[in-house]
Amino acid sequence: IYGELFHVTPARPWHAVVVQWLQYELATYARQEPAAGYVSSVEGKVTFQRRDTYVSPDVWAVRLDEMRALDWDRL
């Protein structure tokens, strides 16, 4: 973050279970409340409008209009 590399330990098996549970619960909610957006666990980067700063979340919840944008930096 902000050009500094953070050491992240490898995820343990329990981490994957929690990620799957969280994705399922968020997706269930999003199906009931479409304004909540789209839920995914696809790998990607969030840059905060700076190329030297990004995070890669395990689970995303993104509004559909943002998901359809090809260039998120413009949003």
N, CA, C and O atoms as a Tripos MOL2 file, in Angstrom:
@<TRIPOS>MOLECULE
protein
  300   299    75     0     0
PROTEIN
NO_CHARGES

@<TRIPOS>ATOM
      1 N           0.8580   -1.1750    0.0000 N.3       1 ILE1
      2 CA          0.0000    0.0000    0.0000 C.3       1 ILE1
      3 C           0.8980    1.2300    0.0000 C.2       1 ILE1
      4 O           1.8610    1.3020    0.7630 O.2       1 ILE1
      5 N           0.5830    2.1870   -0.8490 N.am      2 TYR2
      6 CA          1.3790    3.4020   -1.0350 C.3       2 TYR2
      7 C           2.8440    3.0710   -1.2980 C.2       2 TYR2
      8 O           3.7450    3.6920   -0.7340 O.2       2 TYR2
      9 N           3.0700    2.0750   -2.1680 N.am      3 GLY3
     10 CA          4.4090    1.7210   -2.5800 C.3       3 GLY3
     11 C           5.1500    0.8010   -1.6330 C.2       3 GLY3
     12 O           6.2740    0.3990   -1.9320 O.2       3 GLY3
     13 N           4.5630    0.4570   -0.5090 N.am      4 GLU4
     14 CA          5.2270   -0.4270    0.4520 C.3       4 GLU4
     15 C           4.6500   -1.8310    0.3420 C.2       4 GLU4
     16 O           3.4340   -2.0190    0.3160 O.2       4 GLU4
     17 N           5.5330   -2.8010    0.2790 N.am      5 LEU5
     18 CA          5.1030   -4.1850    0.1880 C.3       5 LEU5
     19 C           4.8100   -4.7120    1.5850 C.2       5 LEU5
     20 O           5.6540   -4.6290    2.4770 O.2       5 LEU5
     21 N           3.6270   -5.2470    1.7710 N.am      6 PHE6
     22 CA          3.2430   -5.8410    3.0450 C.3       6 PHE6
     23 C           3.3660   -7.3490    2.9210 C.2       6 PHE6
     24 O           2.8680   -7.9460    1.9670 O.2       6 PHE6
     25 N           4.0180   -7.9480    3.8690 N.am      7 HIS7
     26 CA          4.1610   -9.4000    3.8640 C.3       7 HIS7
     27 C           2.8420  -10.0110    4.3380 C.2       7 HIS7
     28 O           2.3210   -9.6660    5.3980 O.2       7 HIS7
     29 N           2.3310  -10.9070    3.5410 N.am      8 VAL8
     30 CA          1.0840  -11.5840    3.8740 C.3       8 VAL8
     31 C           1.3770  -13.0670    3.9680 C.2       8 VAL8
     32 O           1.9460  -13.6630    3.0540 O.2       8 VAL8
     33 N           0.9850  -13.6480    5.0750 N.am      9 THR9
     34 CA          1.2190  -15.0820    5.2370 C.3       9 THR9
     35 C           0.2260  -15.8590    4.3800 C.2       9 THR9
     36 O          -0.8750  -15.3710    4.1230 O.2       9 THR9
     37 N           0.5890  -17.0440    3.9390 N.am     10 PRO10
     38 CA         -0.3330  -17.8510    3.1390 C.3      10 PRO10
     39 C          -1.6270  -18.1330    3.9100 C.2      10 PRO10
     40 O          -1.6200  -18.3540    5.1210 O.2      10 PRO10
     41 N          -2.7090  -18.1170    3.1830 N.am     11 ALA11
     42 CA         -4.0040  -18.3860    3.8090 C.3      11 ALA11
     43 C          -4.0560  -19.8310    4.2880 C.2      11 ALA11
     44 O          -3.5460  -20.7370    3.6290 O.2      11 ALA11
     45 N          -4.6590  -20.0240    5.4070 N.am     12 ARG12
     46 CA         -4.8330  -21.3740    5.9490 C.3      12 ARG12
     47 C          -6.1630  -21.9340    5.4600 C.2      12 ARG12
     48 O          -7.0040  -21.1680    4.9890 O.2      12 ARG12
     49 N          -6.3790  -23.2310    5.5530 N.am     13 PRO13
     50 CA         -7.6300  -23.8250    5.0550 C.3      13 PRO13
     51 C          -8.8840  -23.1430    5.6160 C.2      13 PRO13
     52 O          -9.8690  -22.9820    4.8940 O.2      13 PRO13
     53 N          -8.8620  -22.7490    6.8700 N.am     14 TRP14
     54 CA        -10.0350  -22.1120    7.4590 C.3      14 TRP14
     55 C         -10.3660  -20.8000    6.7430 C.2      14 TRP14
     56 O         -11.5340  -20.4250    6.6470 O.2      14 TRP14
     57 N          -9.3480  -20.1050    6.2430 N.am     15 HIS15
     58 CA         -9.5490  -18.8570    5.5050 C.3      15 HIS15
     59 C         -10.4470  -19.1020    4.2920 C.2      15 HIS15
     60 O         -11.3730  -18.3310    4.0410 O.2      15 HIS15
     61 N         -10.1800  -20.1630    3.5460 N.am     16 ALA16
     62 CA        -10.9850  -20.4820    2.3660 C.3      16 ALA16
     63 C         -12.4230  -20.7760    2.7410 C.2      16 ALA16
     64 O         -13.3410  -20.3960    2.0140 O.2      16 ALA16
     65 N         -12.6340  -21.4390    3.8540 N.am     17 VAL17
     66 CA        -13.9960  -21.7350    4.3220 C.3      17 VAL17
     67 C         -14.7290  -20.4350    4.6350 C.2      17 VAL17
     68 O         -15.8840  -20.2660    4.2420 O.2      17 VAL17
     69 N         -14.0840  -19.5390    5.3210 N.am     18 VAL18
     70 CA        -14.7100  -18.2570    5.6830 C.3      18 VAL18
     71 C         -15.0040  -17.4400    4.4300 C.2      18 VAL18
     72 O         -16.0680  -16.8270    4.3380 O.2      18 VAL18
     73 N         -14.0830  -17.4180    3.4600 N.am     19 VAL19
     74 CA        -14.2990  -16.6880    2.2070 C.3      19 VAL19
     75 C         -15.5140  -17.2540    1.4700 C.2      19 VAL19
     76 O         -16.3520  -16.4900    0.9900 O.2      19 VAL19
     77 N         -15.6180  -18.5700    1.3750 N.am     20 GLN20
     78 CA        -16.7590  -19.1850    0.6980 C.3      20 GLN20
     79 C         -18.0620  -18.8590    1.4100 C.2      20 GLN20
     80 O         -19.0600  -18.5570    0.7560 O.2      20 GLN20
     81 N         -18.0730  -18.9120    2.7210 N.am     21 TRP21
     82 CA        -19.2730  -18.6090    3.4950 C.3      21 TRP21
     83 C         -19.6750  -17.1420    3.2940 C.2      21 TRP21
     84 O         -20.8470  -16.8380    3.0710 O.2      21 TRP21
     85 N         -18.7010  -16.2470    3.3750 N.am     22 LEU22
     86 CA        -18.9870  -14.8230    3.2080 C.3      22 LEU22
     87 C         -19.5170  -14.5300    1.8130 C.2      22 LEU22
     88 O         -20.4740  -13.7700    1.6630 O.2      22 LEU22
     89 N         -18.9100  -15.1210    0.7950 N.am     23 GLN23
     90 CA        -19.3890  -14.9140   -0.5730 C.3      23 GLN23
     91 C         -20.8170  -15.4220   -0.7200 C.2      23 GLN23
     92 O         -21.6510  -14.7480   -1.3240 O.2      23 GLN23
     93 N         -21.1070  -16.5820   -0.1870 N.am     24 TYR24
     94 CA        -22.4590  -17.1440   -0.2740 C.3      24 TYR24
     95 C         -23.4750  -16.2230    0.3970 C.2      24 TYR24
     96 O         -24.5220  -15.9270   -0.1790 O.2      24 TYR24
     97 N         -23.1740  -15.7750    1.6000 N.am     25 GLU25
     98 CA        -24.1050  -14.9130    2.3380 C.3      25 GLU25
     99 C         -24.3130  -13.5750    1.6350 C.2      25 GLU25
    100 O         -25.4430  -13.0960    1.5420 O.2      25 GLU25
    101 N         -23.2430  -12.9740    1.1450 N.am     26 LEU26
    102 CA        -23.3690  -11.7000    0.4330 C.3      26 LEU26
    103 C         -24.1380  -11.8640   -0.8740 C.2      26 LEU26
    104 O         -24.9600  -11.0140   -1.2180 O.2      26 LEU26
    105 N         -23.8820  -12.9430   -1.6030 N.am     27 ALA27
    106 CA        -24.5990  -13.1880   -2.8570 C.3      27 ALA27
    107 C         -26.0710  -13.4380   -2.6030 C.2      27 ALA27
    108 O         -26.9180  -12.9920   -3.3770 O.2      27 ALA27
    109 N         -26.3890  -14.1440   -1.5300 N.am     28 THR28
    110 CA        -27.7930  -14.3680   -1.1650 C.3      28 THR28
    111 C         -28.4820  -13.0400   -0.8960 C.2      28 THR28
    112 O         -29.5980  -12.8090   -1.3620 O.2      28 THR28
    113 N         -27.8260  -12.1750   -0.1520 N.am     29 TYR29
    114 CA        -28.3860  -10.8530    0.1410 C.3      29 TYR29
    115 C         -28.5410  -10.0430   -1.1490 C.2      29 TYR29
    116 O         -29.5660   -9.3940   -1.3540 O.2      29 TYR29
    117 N         -27.5260  -10.0790   -2.0180 N.am     30 ALA30
    118 CA        -27.5710   -9.2900   -3.2510 C.3      30 ALA30
    119 C         -28.6970   -9.7510   -4.1710 C.2      30 ALA30
    120 O         -29.2710   -8.9340   -4.8910 O.2      30 ALA30
    121 N         -29.0210  -11.0300   -4.1630 N.am     31 ARG31
    122 CA        -30.1480  -11.5060   -4.9760 C.3      31 ARG31
    123 C         -31.4680  -10.9450   -4.4510 C.2      31 ARG31
    124 O         -32.3900  -10.7140   -5.2320 O.2      31 ARG31
    125 N         -31.5700  -10.7260   -3.1600 N.am     32 GLN32
    126 CA        -32.7830  -10.1790   -2.5560 C.3      32 GLN32
    127 C         -32.8270   -8.6570   -2.6720 C.2      32 GLN32
    128 O         -33.9080   -8.0720   -2.7360 O.2      32 GLN32
    129 N         -31.6680   -8.0180   -2.7000 N.am     33 GLU33
    130 CA        -31.5460   -6.5630   -2.7810 C.3      33 GLU33
    131 C         -30.6530   -6.2130   -3.9740 C.2      33 GLU33
    132 O         -29.4540   -6.0020   -3.7940 O.2      33 GLU33
    133 N         -31.2090   -6.1460   -5.1850 N.am     34 PRO34
    134 CA        -30.3780   -5.9160   -6.3700 C.3      34 PRO34
    135 C         -29.5000   -4.6710   -6.2960 C.2      34 PRO34
    136 O         -28.4460   -4.6340   -6.9310 O.2      34 PRO34
    137 N         -29.8990   -3.6630   -5.5480 N.am     35 ALA35
    138 CA        -29.0790   -2.4570   -5.4340 C.3      35 ALA35
    139 C         -27.7500   -2.7450   -4.7350 C.2      35 ALA35
    140 O         -26.8170   -1.9450   -4.8130 O.2      35 ALA35
    141 N         -27.6650   -3.8900   -4.0510 N.am     36 ALA36
    142 CA        -26.4150   -4.2560   -3.3700 C.3      36 ALA36
    143 C         -25.3200   -4.5790   -4.3670 C.2      36 ALA36
    144 O         -24.1390   -4.5070   -4.0260 O.2      36 ALA36
    145 N         -25.6840   -4.9360   -5.5940 N.am     37 GLY37
    146 CA        -24.6920   -5.1500   -6.6310 C.3      37 GLY37
    147 C         -24.3680   -6.5970   -6.8840 C.2      37 GLY37
    148 O         -25.1800   -7.4930   -6.6520 O.2      37 GLY37
    149 N         -23.1590   -6.8040   -7.3650 N.am     38 TYR38
    150 CA        -22.6850   -8.1190   -7.7880 C.3      38 TYR38
    151 C         -21.6100   -8.5820   -6.8160 C.2      38 TYR38
    152 O         -20.7320   -7.8050   -6.4400 O.2      38 TYR38
    153 N         -21.6750   -9.8280   -6.4130 N.am     39 VAL39
    154 CA        -20.7090  -10.3870   -5.4690 C.3      39 VAL39
    155 C         -19.8640  -11.4210   -6.1970 C.2      39 VAL39
    156 O         -20.3840  -12.2660   -6.9260 O.2      39 VAL39
    157 N         -18.5660  -11.3450   -5.9930 N.am     40 SER40
    158 CA        -17.6600  -12.2560   -6.6800 C.3      40 SER40
    159 C         -16.4090  -12.4810   -5.8420 C.2      40 SER40
    160 O         -16.1060  -11.7150   -4.9280 O.2      40 SER40
    161 N         -15.7010  -13.5360   -6.1690 N.am     41 SER41
    162 CA        -14.3990  -13.7600   -5.5480 C.3      41 SER41
    163 C         -13.3100  -13.8300   -6.6080 C.2      41 SER41
    164 O         -12.2250  -14.3570   -6.3610 O.2      41 SER41
    165 N         -13.6060  -13.2940   -7.7940 N.am     42 VAL42
    166 CA        -12.6200  -13.2940   -8.8750 C.3      42 VAL42
    167 C         -11.4120  -12.4490   -8.4450 C.2      42 VAL42
    168 O         -11.5640  -11.4200   -7.7870 O.2      42 VAL42
    169 N         -10.2320  -12.8960   -8.8230 N.am     43 GLU43
    170 CA         -9.0310  -12.1780   -8.4320 C.3      43 GLU43
    171 C          -8.9170  -10.8810   -9.2140 C.2      43 GLU43
    172 O          -9.1750  -10.8460  -10.4170 O.2      43 GLU43
    173 N          -8.5350   -9.8320   -8.5370 N.am     44 GLY44
    174 CA         -8.3760   -8.5410   -9.1820 C.3      44 GLY44
    175 C          -7.7060   -7.5660   -8.2440 C.2      44 GLY44
    176 O          -7.4070   -7.8920   -7.0950 O.2      44 GLY44
    177 N          -7.4740   -6.3670   -8.7440 N.am     45 LYS45
    178 CA         -6.7960   -5.3450   -7.9490 C.3      45 LYS45
    179 C          -7.6660   -4.1030   -7.8390 C.2      45 LYS45
    180 O          -8.3280   -3.7070   -8.7980 O.2      45 LYS45
    181 N          -7.6580   -3.4970   -6.6700 N.am     46 VAL46
    182 CA         -8.2870   -2.2050   -6.4350 C.3      46 VAL46
    183 C          -7.1370   -1.2250   -6.2530 C.2      46 VAL46
    184 O          -6.3120   -1.3900   -5.3540 O.2      46 VAL46
    185 N          -7.0790   -0.1940   -7.1150 N.am     47 THR47
    186 CA         -5.8950    0.6640   -7.1470 C.3      47 THR47
    187 C          -6.0130    1.9790   -6.3920 C.2      47 THR47
    188 O          -4.9960    2.6430   -6.1910 O.2      47 THR47
    189 N          -7.1840    2.3830   -5.9690 N.am     48 PHE48
    190 CA         -7.3620    3.6640   -5.2760 C.3      48 PHE48
    191 C          -6.8190    4.8270   -6.0990 C.2      48 PHE48
    192 O          -6.3060    5.7940   -5.5370 O.2      48 PHE48
    193 N          -6.9240    4.7430   -7.4230 N.am     49 GLN49
    194 CA         -6.4950    5.7700   -8.3740 C.3      49 GLN49
    195 C          -5.0010    6.0500   -8.3090 C.2      49 GLN49
    196 O          -4.5580    7.1180   -8.7320 O.2      49 GLN49
    197 N          -4.2260    5.1210   -7.7920 N.am     50 ARG50
    198 CA         -2.7710    5.2440   -7.7780 C.3      50 ARG50
    199 C          -2.1970    3.9190   -8.2370 C.2      50 ARG50
    200 O          -2.5930    2.8660   -7.7370 O.2      50 ARG50
    201 N          -1.2830    3.9530   -9.1680 N.am     51 ARG51
    202 CA         -0.7170    2.7190   -9.7030 C.3      51 ARG51
    203 C           0.1820    2.0020   -8.7050 C.2      51 ARG51
    204 O           0.4010    0.7970   -8.8350 O.2      51 ARG51
    205 N           0.7110    2.7210   -7.7020 N.am     52 ASP52
    206 CA          1.5970    2.0780   -6.7340 C.3      52 ASP52
    207 C           0.8410    1.5820   -5.5010 C.2      52 ASP52
    208 O           1.4520    1.1310   -4.5330 O.2      52 ASP52
    209 N          -0.4830    1.6670   -5.5430 N.am     53 THR53
    210 CA         -1.2880    1.2860   -4.3890 C.3      53 THR53
    211 C          -2.4190    0.3830   -4.8230 C.2      53 THR53
    212 O          -3.2920    0.7890   -5.5900 O.2      53 THR53
    213 N          -2.4030   -0.8350   -4.3350 N.am     54 TYR54
    214 CA         -3.5290   -1.7090   -4.6360 C.3      54 TYR54
    215 C          -3.6780   -2.7850   -3.5760 C.2      54 TYR54
    216 O          -2.7310   -3.1500   -2.8800 O.2      54 TYR54
    217 N          -4.8890   -3.2710   -3.4820 N.am     55 VAL55
    218 CA         -5.1930   -4.4210   -2.6420 C.3      55 VAL55
    219 C          -5.9560   -5.4130   -3.5160 C.2      55 VAL55
    220 O          -6.5270   -5.0390   -4.5410 O.2      55 VAL55
    221 N          -5.9620   -6.6530   -3.1130 N.am     56 SER56
    222 CA         -6.6560   -7.6940   -3.8490 C.3      56 SER56
    223 C          -7.6000   -8.4140   -2.8810 C.2      56 SER56
    224 O          -7.1980   -9.3610   -2.2050 O.2      56 SER56
    225 N          -8.8450   -7.9650   -2.8180 N.am     57 PRO57
    226 CA         -9.7720   -8.5530   -1.8470 C.3      57 PRO57
    227 C         -10.1490   -9.9940   -2.1910 C.2      57 PRO57
    228 O         -10.1270  -10.3930   -3.3550 O.2      57 PRO57
    229 N         -10.4890  -10.7510   -1.1790 N.am     58 ASP58
    230 CA        -10.9360  -12.1300   -1.3780 C.3      58 ASP58
    231 C         -12.3660  -12.1830   -1.9010 C.2      58 ASP58
    232 O         -12.7200  -13.0860   -2.6590 O.2      58 ASP58
    233 N         -13.1830  -11.2190   -1.4990 N.am     59 VAL59
    234 CA        -14.5870  -11.1520   -1.9220 C.3      59 VAL59
    235 C         -14.8950   -9.7120   -2.2920 C.2      59 VAL59
    236 O         -14.4980   -8.7770   -1.5960 O.2      59 VAL59
    237 N         -15.6100   -9.5460   -3.4030 N.am     60 TRP60
    238 CA        -16.0190   -8.2200   -3.8770 C.3      60 TRP60
    239 C         -17.5290   -8.0760   -3.7690 C.2      60 TRP60
    240 O         -18.2680   -9.0470   -3.9320 O.2      60 TRP60
    241 N         -17.9730   -6.8830   -3.4980 N.am     61 ALA61
    242 CA        -19.3750   -6.5050   -3.6590 C.3      61 ALA61
    243 C         -19.3370   -5.1810   -4.4290 C.2      61 ALA61
    244 O         -18.9320   -4.1510   -3.8910 O.2      61 ALA61
    245 N         -19.7630   -5.2240   -5.6940 N.am     62 VAL62
    246 CA        -19.6290   -4.0890   -6.5960 C.3      62 VAL62
    247 C         -20.9700   -3.7810   -7.2380 C.2      62 VAL62
    248 O         -21.6850   -4.6850   -7.6690 O.2      62 VAL62
    249 N         -21.3110   -2.4830   -7.3030 N.am     63 ARG63
    250 CA        -22.5360   -2.0970   -8.0040 C.3      63 ARG63
    251 C         -22.4320   -2.5200   -9.4620 C.2      63 ARG63
    252 O         -21.3450   -2.5060  -10.0400 O.2      63 ARG63
    253 N         -23.5630   -2.8970  -10.0600 N.am     64 LEU64
    254 CA        -23.5510   -3.3960  -11.4320 C.3      64 LEU64
    255 C         -23.0320   -2.3630  -12.4280 C.2      64 LEU64
    256 O         -22.3280   -2.7260  -13.3710 O.2      64 LEU64
    257 N         -23.3620   -1.0780  -12.2430 N.am     65 ASP65
    258 CA        -22.8600   -0.0640  -13.1730 C.3      65 ASP65
    259 C         -21.3420    0.0410  -13.0910 C.2      65 ASP65
    260 O         -20.6900    0.3060  -14.1010 O.2      65 ASP65
    261 N         -20.7710   -0.1600  -11.9150 N.am     66 GLU66
    262 CA        -19.3240   -0.1500  -11.7880 C.3      66 GLU66
    263 C         -18.7130   -1.4220  -12.3710 C.2      66 GLU66
    264 O         -17.6400   -1.3800  -12.9730 O.2      66 GLU66
    265 N         -19.3880   -2.5380  -12.1930 N.am     67 MET67
    266 CA        -18.8910   -3.8070  -12.7090 C.3      67 MET67
    267 C         -18.8270   -3.7790  -14.2350 C.2      67 MET67
    268 O         -17.9370   -4.3860  -14.8310 O.2      67 MET67
    269 N         -19.7620   -3.0810  -14.8620 N.am     68 ARG68
    270 CA        -19.8120   -3.0140  -16.3240 C.3      68 ARG68
    271 C         -18.7830   -2.0490  -16.9100 C.2      68 ARG68
    272 O         -18.4880   -2.1060  -18.1040 O.2      68 ARG68
    273 N         -18.2400   -1.1710  -16.0810 N.am     69 ALA69
    274 CA        -17.2380   -0.2040  -16.5600 C.3      69 ALA69
    275 C         -15.9380   -0.9270  -16.8660 C.2      69 ALA69
    276 O         -15.4820   -1.7560  -16.0800 O.2      69 ALA69
    277 N         -15.3510   -0.6170  -17.9920 N.am     70 LEU70
    278 CA        -14.0960   -1.2580  -18.3590 C.3      70 LEU70
    279 C         -12.9000   -0.5860  -17.6990 C.2      70 LEU70
    280 O         -11.8350   -1.1910  -17.5760 O.2      70 LEU70
    281 N         -13.0710    0.6620  -17.2740 N.am     71 ASP71
    282 CA        -11.9780    1.4050  -16.6490 C.3      71 ASP71
    283 C         -12.4610    1.9660  -15.3210 C.2      71 ASP71
    284 O         -13.0560    3.0430  -15.2700 O.2      71 ASP71
    285 N         -12.2050    1.2360  -14.2580 N.am     72 TRP72
    286 CA        -12.6990    1.6540  -12.9450 C.3      72 TRP72
    287 C         -12.0270    2.9220  -12.4450 C.2      72 TRP72
    288 O         -12.5720    3.5910  -11.5680 O.2      72 TRP72
    289 N         -10.8690    3.2700  -12.9700 N.am     73 ASP73
    290 CA        -10.1850    4.4850  -12.5310 C.3      73 ASP73
    291 C         -10.9830    5.7320  -12.8850 C.2      73 ASP73
    292 O         -10.7900    6.7810  -12.2710 O.2      73 ASP73
    293 N         -11.8710    5.6350  -13.8610 N.am     74 ARG74
    294 CA        -12.6730    6.8050  -14.2530 C.3      74 ARG74
    295 C         -13.8580    7.0030  -13.3330 C.2      74 ARG74
    296 O         -14.4740    8.0680  -13.3710 O.2      74 ARG74
    297 N         -14.2050    6.0370  -12.5140 N.am     75 LEU75
    298 CA        -15.3850    6.1550  -11.6510 C.3      75 LEU75
    299 C         -15.1150    6.9840  -10.4420 C.2      75 LEU75
    300 O         -16.0060    7.1790   -9.6160 O.2      75 LEU75
@<TRIPOS>BOND
     1     1     2 1
     2     2     3 1
     3     3     4 2
     4     3     5 am
     5     5     6 1
     6     6     7 1
     7     7     8 2
     8     7     9 am
     9     9    10 1
    10    10    11 1
    11    11    12 2
    12    11    13 am
    13    13    14 1
    14    14    15 1
    15    15    16 2
    16    15    17 am
    17    17    18 1
    18    18    19 1
    19    19    20 2
    20    19    21 am
    21    21    22 1
    22    22    23 1
    23    23    24 2
    24    23    25 am
    25    25    26 1
    26    26    27 1
    27    27    28 2
    28    27    29 am
    29    29    30 1
    30    30    31 1
    31    31    32 2
    32    31    33 am
    33    33    34 1
    34    34    35 1
    35    35    36 2
    36    35    37 am
    37    37    38 1
    38    38    39 1
    39    39    40 2
    40    39    41 am
    41    41    42 1
    42    42    43 1
    43    43    44 2
    44    43    45 am
    45    45    46 1
    46    46    47 1
    47    47    48 2
    48    47    49 am
    49    49    50 1
    50    50    51 1
    51    51    52 2
    52    51    53 am
    53    53    54 1
    54    54    55 1
    55    55    56 2
    56    55    57 am
    57    57    58 1
    58    58    59 1
    59    59    60 2
    60    59    61 am
    61    61    62 1
    62    62    63 1
    63    63    64 2
    64    63    65 am
    65    65    66 1
    66    66    67 1
    67    67    68 2
    68    67    69 am
    69    69    70 1
    70    70    71 1
    71    71    72 2
    72    71    73 am
    73    73    74 1
    74    74    75 1
    75    75    76 2
    76    75    77 am
    77    77    78 1
    78    78    79 1
    79    79    80 2
    80    79    81 am
    81    81    82 1
    82    82    83 1
    83    83    84 2
    84    83    85 am
    85    85    86 1
    86    86    87 1
    87    87    88 2
    88    87    89 am
    89    89    90 1
    90    90    91 1
    91    91    92 2
    92    91    93 am
    93    93    94 1
    94    94    95 1
    95    95    96 2
    96    95    97 am
    97    97    98 1
    98    98    99 1
    99    99   100 2
   100    99   101 am
   101   101   102 1
   102   102   103 1
   103   103   104 2
   104   103   105 am
   105   105   106 1
   106   106   107 1
   107   107   108 2
   108   107   109 am
   109   109   110 1
   110   110   111 1
   111   111   112 2
   112   111   113 am
   113   113   114 1
   114   114   115 1
   115   115   116 2
   116   115   117 am
   117   117   118 1
   118   118   119 1
   119   119   120 2
   120   119   121 am
   121   121   122 1
   122   122   123 1
   123   123   124 2
   124   123   125 am
   125   125   126 1
   126   126   127 1
   127   127   128 2
   128   127   129 am
   129   129   130 1
   130   130   131 1
   131   131   132 2
   132   131   133 am
   133   133   134 1
   134   134   135 1
   135   135   136 2
   136   135   137 am
   137   137   138 1
   138   138   139 1
   139   139   140 2
   140   139   141 am
   141   141   142 1
   142   142   143 1
   143   143   144 2
   144   143   145 am
   145   145   146 1
   146   146   147 1
   147   147   148 2
   148   147   149 am
   149   149   150 1
   150   150   151 1
   151   151   152 2
   152   151   153 am
   153   153   154 1
   154   154   155 1
   155   155   156 2
   156   155   157 am
   157   157   158 1
   158   158   159 1
   159   159   160 2
   160   159   161 am
   161   161   162 1
   162   162   163 1
   163   163   164 2
   164   163   165 am
   165   165   166 1
   166   166   167 1
   167   167   168 2
   168   167   169 am
   169   169   170 1
   170   170   171 1
   171   171   172 2
   172   171   173 am
   173   173   174 1
   174   174   175 1
   175   175   176 2
   176   175   177 am
   177   177   178 1
   178   178   179 1
   179   179   180 2
   180   179   181 am
   181   181   182 1
   182   182   183 1
   183   183   184 2
   184   183   185 am
   185   185   186 1
   186   186   187 1
   187   187   188 2
   188   187   189 am
   189   189   190 1
   190   190   191 1
   191   191   192 2
   192   191   193 am
   193   193   194 1
   194   194   195 1
   195   195   196 2
   196   195   197 am
   197   197   198 1
   198   198   199 1
   199   199   200 2
   200   199   201 am
   201   201   202 1
   202   202   203 1
   203   203   204 2
   204   203   205 am
   205   205   206 1
   206   206   207 1
   207   207   208 2
   208   207   209 am
   209   209   210 1
   210   210   211 1
   211   211   212 2
   212   211   213 am
   213   213   214 1
   214   214   215 1
   215   215   216 2
   216   215   217 am
   217   217   218 1
   218   218   219 1
   219   219   220 2
   220   219   221 am
   221   221   222 1
   222   222   223 1
   223   223   224 2
   224   223   225 am
   225   225   226 1
   226   226   227 1
   227   227   228 2
   228   227   229 am
   229   229   230 1
   230   230   231 1
   231   231   232 2
   232   231   233 am
   233   233   234 1
   234   234   235 1
   235   235   236 2
   236   235   237 am
   237   237   238 1
   238   238   239 1
   239   239   240 2
   240   239   241 am
   241   241   242 1
   242   242   243 1
   243   243   244 2
   244   243   245 am
   245   245   246 1
   246   246   247 1
   247   247   248 2
   248   247   249 am
   249   249   250 1
   250   250   251 1
   251   251   252 2
   252   251   253 am
   253   253   254 1
   254   254   255 1
   255   255   256 2
   256   255   257 am
   257   257   258 1
   258   258   259 1
   259   259   260 2
   260   259   261 am
   261   261   262 1
   262   262   263 1
   263   263   264 2
   264   263   265 am
   265   265   266 1
   266   266   267 1
   267   267   268 2
   268   267   269 am
   269   269   270 1
   270   270   271 1
   271   271   272 2
   272   271   273 am
   273   273   274 1
   274   274   275 1
   275   275   276 2
   276   275   277 am
   277   277   278 1
   278   278   279 1
   279   279   280 2
   280   279   281 am
   281   281   282 1
   282   282   283 1
   283   283   284 2
   284   283   285 am
   285   285   286 1
   286   286   287 1
   287   287   288 2
   288   287   289 am
   289   289   290 1
   290   290   291 1
   291   291   292 2
   292   291   293 am
   293   293   294 1
   294   294   295 1
   295   295   296 2
   296   295   297 am
   297   297   298 1
   298   298   299 1
   299   299   300 2
@<TRIPOS>SUBSTRUCTURE
     1 ILE1         2 RESIDUE 1 A ILE
     2 TYR2         6 RESIDUE 1 A TYR
     3 GLY3        10 RESIDUE 1 A GLY
     4 GLU4        14 RESIDUE 1 A GLU
     5 LEU5        18 RESIDUE 1 A LEU
     6 PHE6        22 RESIDUE 1 A PHE
     7 HIS7        26 RESIDUE 1 A HIS
     8 VAL8        30 RESIDUE 1 A VAL
     9 THR9        34 RESIDUE 1 A THR
    10 PRO10       38 RESIDUE 1 A PRO
    11 ALA11       42 RESIDUE 1 A ALA
    12 ARG12       46 RESIDUE 1 A ARG
    13 PRO13       50 RESIDUE 1 A PRO
    14 TRP14       54 RESIDUE 1 A TRP
    15 HIS15       58 RESIDUE 1 A HIS
    16 ALA16       62 RESIDUE 1 A ALA
    17 VAL17       66 RESIDUE 1 A VAL
    18 VAL18       70 RESIDUE 1 A VAL
    19 VAL19       74 RESIDUE 1 A VAL
    20 GLN20       78 RESIDUE 1 A GLN
    21 TRP21       82 RESIDUE 1 A TRP
    22 LEU22       86 RESIDUE 1 A LEU
    23 GLN23       90 RESIDUE 1 A GLN
    24 TYR24       94 RESIDUE 1 A TYR
    25 GLU25       98 RESIDUE 1 A GLU
    26 LEU26      102 RESIDUE 1 A LEU
    27 ALA27      106 RESIDUE 1 A ALA
    28 THR28      110 RESIDUE 1 A THR
    29 TYR29      114 RESIDUE 1 A TYR
    30 ALA30      118 RESIDUE 1 A ALA
    31 ARG31      122 RESIDUE 1 A ARG
    32 GLN32      126 RESIDUE 1 A GLN
    33 GLU33      130 RESIDUE 1 A GLU
    34 PRO34      134 RESIDUE 1 A PRO
    35 ALA35      138 RESIDUE 1 A ALA
    36 ALA36      142 RESIDUE 1 A ALA
    37 GLY37      146 RESIDUE 1 A GLY
    38 TYR38      150 RESIDUE 1 A TYR
    39 VAL39      154 RESIDUE 1 A VAL
    40 SER40      158 RESIDUE 1 A SER
    41 SER41      162 RESIDUE 1 A SER
    42 VAL42      166 RESIDUE 1 A VAL
    43 GLU43      170 RESIDUE 1 A GLU
    44 GLY44      174 RESIDUE 1 A GLY
    45 LYS45      178 RESIDUE 1 A LYS
    46 VAL46      182 RESIDUE 1 A VAL
    47 THR47      186 RESIDUE 1 A THR
    48 PHE48      190 RESIDUE 1 A PHE
    49 GLN49      194 RESIDUE 1 A GLN
    50 ARG50      198 RESIDUE 1 A ARG
    51 ARG51      202 RESIDUE 1 A ARG
    52 ASP52      206 RESIDUE 1 A ASP
    53 THR53      210 RESIDUE 1 A THR
    54 TYR54      214 RESIDUE 1 A TYR
    55 VAL55      218 RESIDUE 1 A VAL
    56 SER56      222 RESIDUE 1 A SER
    57 PRO57      226 RESIDUE 1 A PRO
    58 ASP58      230 RESIDUE 1 A ASP
    59 VAL59      234 RESIDUE 1 A VAL
    60 TRP60      238 RESIDUE 1 A TRP
    61 ALA61      242 RESIDUE 1 A ALA
    62 VAL62      246 RESIDUE 1 A VAL
    63 ARG63      250 RESIDUE 1 A ARG
    64 LEU64      254 RESIDUE 1 A LEU
    65 ASP65      258 RESIDUE 1 A ASP
    66 GLU66      262 RESIDUE 1 A GLU
    67 MET67      266 RESIDUE 1 A MET
    68 ARG68      270 RESIDUE 1 A ARG
    69 ALA69      274 RESIDUE 1 A ALA
    70 LEU70      278 RESIDUE 1 A LEU
    71 ASP71      282 RESIDUE 1 A ASP
    72 TRP72      286 RESIDUE 1 A TRP
    73 ASP73      290 RESIDUE 1 A ASP
    74 ARG74      294 RESIDUE 1 A ARG
    75 LEU75      298 RESIDUE 1 A LEU
